[in-house]
Amino acid sequence: MDIFRDVSLAKRTTLRLGGTALAEAVVREATDAEELALALDELGGEPLAFGAGSNILARDGDLGIVLVSSRVATGPMIVGEAEGGKIVRVGTGLKLPSFLNWLASQGLSGLARLRGIPGSVGGAVAMNAGSWGQSFCDRLARLLVYSRERGLRWIEAHQWEAGYRRFAPEGESGFFLALEAELVLDAADPGAIRAEMAEYFARKKAVQPLAAATCGCVFKNPAGESAGRLLDKVGFRGRSVGGMALSEMHANFLVNTGGGTAEQALELIALAGAAVRERFGIELELEVKVVG
């Protein structure tokens, strides 16, 4: 395990803003997790499981948090058979796009529509990443997790709660770190999987600012509605505060147009949420994780 002090969130998040964390603890092997409790006690601050920083809005200034990152690089590898497919084990430190490409090369289907979602496998677990009817945790069979209260253990589907953009091990209310995942994928033609990936990635590129400095969607979609459409209807497509804006391409995407700050981002988010609440009576729930 490696420890780094005074870590800039502006350099570690896709939104390219935020202050300085006390430290970062990088777990490179699952067995490193056993040392983590002592390290966290020494470092002080609130632990935050941190992946690739693609769904994070970090506040400005000095932040009393310790980033805990998994760089566990197990596999990916096929470890068993399942009805109509295979069981795959993967370390949560692997980038999600790399994992999806590997699945396609192995003829394993079920997550192709997630192409275009940035971040790590660990982040895909923590947020139950999903797109166009496919969700990461729908394919999750087992997960190796660490928490300060319960240590290192494998859990199965009946031992976690997963839903729209949320995941939590049963009985865990605070910090936990996912280290390895086992998923069940369907056997399919590699060419067909790549074609599906290309189709849904093209759909995303047409409507989402994938090349921008963005944290992705700010708000979760309320039941039966699109947060982006609601924001569009209240005139927030392209609206900005300082260097922060809601994208012209997709009103629910927060982008840093240059020199933006967390204070500006939070002001814009508050204004947008208030406008939707006033007009439609709908309380939008944040999808982006505000830290610090």
N, C-alpha and C positions, 0 to 999 in steps of 0.2 A: 504494500500500500504506500502511496506517495502523498505527501502533504505539501500544499502550496499556500502561501500567505498572501493576503491583500489582493484578492482576485477581482478584476474589473468585469462587471456584468455587461458593460457596453461592448466588450470584446468577445463575450461568450454567448450572446443572445442574437437571434436573427433580426430582432427589432433595433439592435445597435444603440441601446441606451441603458441607463441604470448606473447605480453607484458601485461601491466596493464591498464585497463580502469579506468577512474576517479571514476565511480560508476555504480551501477545497481539499477534501479527502478523496483520493482516486483509488477505487477498489479494482484491482486487476485480476484477482483470482477469487473464486467463491470463498476460499478459506480465509482470505483477508478480512472478511466480515467479522470474524471473531475478535480482531484487534480494534474494531471500529468503536466499540463502546468506550474503551480507554482513551482513544484519540479524541472522541467527541467531548468527553469529560475534560480533557486537557485544553481543548480549543475554546470551549464555551460557545455561547451562541445557539441559535435554533437550527437544527439540521434540516436541510432541504434536499430531497432526492432530485438530482439534476441530470438531464440527458444531453441533448444537443442544443437546448436553449431556444427551441422553435415555438414554444407556446408560453413564453414568460414575458411579463412586463415588470421589470425590476424598478423599484423606487430610486430616486436620486440620493446622493450622499453616502455616508458610511452606514452600512447595513449590518445588523447584528445576526447574521446568518452564516452557516457553514454549508457550502455546497458538498453534497456527497454523490460522486459520479461512479457509475459502473462502467468499467472498460473490459469487463469479462468477455473474452473473445471465443468462447466455446463454439466449435462448429462453424457454420451450420452443418449438421450431419443427420442422416436417417438412422434412427435407433430402433425402429420396430415397424410392424405391419398393423394396419387398421382396415376395417371393411371398406374396400374400394379405394384405399389410399395408403399413406405412410405416416408414421410418427416422426417428427423432426425436432431435434434439440438445437437451441441457439442461445448464445450469450447475449445479454441485454445491451452490451456495449456496441454491438454491430449497428451500423446505420440502416435504417429501414429500407431505403432504396436498394442497397446492396443485397439485403435479404430477399427482397422481392425478385430481383434479377436471378439470384441463385435458385429460388423456387421455380421460376420459369425454366431455367436450364435443366432442372430435374424432372420437369413434367408434373409439377405439383400445383394444384389450382385451389382457389378459395379466397385469395387476398389480392388478386390482380388489380382490382379497381382502386386499391389504395395507392397506386403509382401516382407520384406527384406530391405525396405527403412527405415533408421532410422529417428530420428527427431520428431517434434511435429506436431499436426494438423495445428498450425499457420505457421510453416515452409512449410508444404505441400501446403498451400494456396499461400504463398509468392513466392515460386518457381514453382508453378503449377506442383507439383511432378507427375511423370508419369513413366510407365514401360509397355512394351509389348502392346502398343496400348491403354492403359487406362491412363487418366489424371485426377487428383483430381478436377480441376476446371470445367471439363465437367459435374460433378455431383453437382456443387455448385449452389444453388438457391438464397440464401441471405447471407449477411455477415454484422456483426456488427463491424464497424471500428471506430477508433479515429484518428484524426489528429489535429494539433495545429490550423490550419486555419479554419477547419469546424466542430470541436468538435466531439461528439459521435453521430453516425447515422447508421441506417440500409441501405444497398445498395443492388440492384438487378442486374441481369446479364447485363442489358443495361447500367449500370453505372460503369462498369469496363472493362478493356482490359486484356485479357489473351491469352497467346500463349505458344510456346515452352520454358519452364523454365522461364516464366515471368508472373507477375500479377501486375496490378496497378489500383487503383480506378480512375475513370475518373476525370480529373482535379487536381489530386494530383501528384506533381513532386518530393516531398520530403518524409519526414518521415510519416509513418502511422503505426498503430498497429491494427491487426485483433484480435478480442476478442471472438466472437461466430460465428459459421457457421451453416447454414442450407443446407442440401444436399438432393437430391432425389435419392433413391436407388431402384433397382428392387427386387421384391419378388422371392426367389429361395430356393431350398433345401439346408439346412445348410451343409449337408454332401458333396454336390457337390461344394459348395463354399470353404469348407476346402480342398477338393481335388485340386481345382484350385490354391488355395494359396500354397499348398505343392508343386505342380508341378512347379510353376514359381519361388518359393524360391529355389528349387533344381537347377533350371537353373542358377540362380544368383550365388549360392554357387560354381558352377562348374567353373565359369569364373571370379568371382570378389573376391577380398581379404577382405571379410566381417569381419574377425576377427582382421584385422590390424588397426593401428592408422591411419585412412584415412579420408579425406574430401569427398571421392567419386570422381566423374568425375571432372577433371580440366577444360576441354574444352567442349563447346556445340558441338553436331554433326552438321557439315555443311550440307546444303541441298543435299540429295541423297548420303551421305557418312557417314562413321563412323570415328570420331576423333581418336578412339583407333587404327583402322586399318592404318590410315595415320601415326600415331606416330610409329606404328610397322614397317611400310615400311621404315621410315627414321632412324631406329635403336635405338629408344628410349625405347623399352620395357626393363625394368630392369636398365635403365640408372640412375645414382645417382650423386648428388652433396652433399658432406658431409653426414649428416644423413637423407637427403631427397631423395626419389627415385620414379620413375614411376614403378608401380608394374610389376613383372614378369608374373602375372596372367592376367593383363589387363593394357595395356600401357597408358590408360587415367586415371588411378587411382593414385593419389598422396598419398604416404605413408611416415610416419615418422618412420624410422627404428631404431631410438634411438638417442636422443640428437640433432635432427634436429632443424633448425632455420627458421624463415620466410625469412631471407636474402637468405639462401640456396634454399628454395622452389621457390622464385621468380626468382633466377638465372636459376634454372632448367626449369621453365616454359618458360622463355624468350628464352633459347636455343632450347627447343622443338618447340615452335611456329615459331622461325626463320628457323629451319630445314624444317618444313612443307611448309612454305611460299616460301623458296628458291627452293624446289623440285617441288611443285605442284601449286604454285601461289595462294594458299588458305590462307586467314587470319583467323586463328582460334579465336573464341570468347570465353572469359572465362565464365565458368559456376560457378566455385567457386567464392564466394564473398570475395574480398580482403578488409580488413578494417584497419583503423588506419592511 
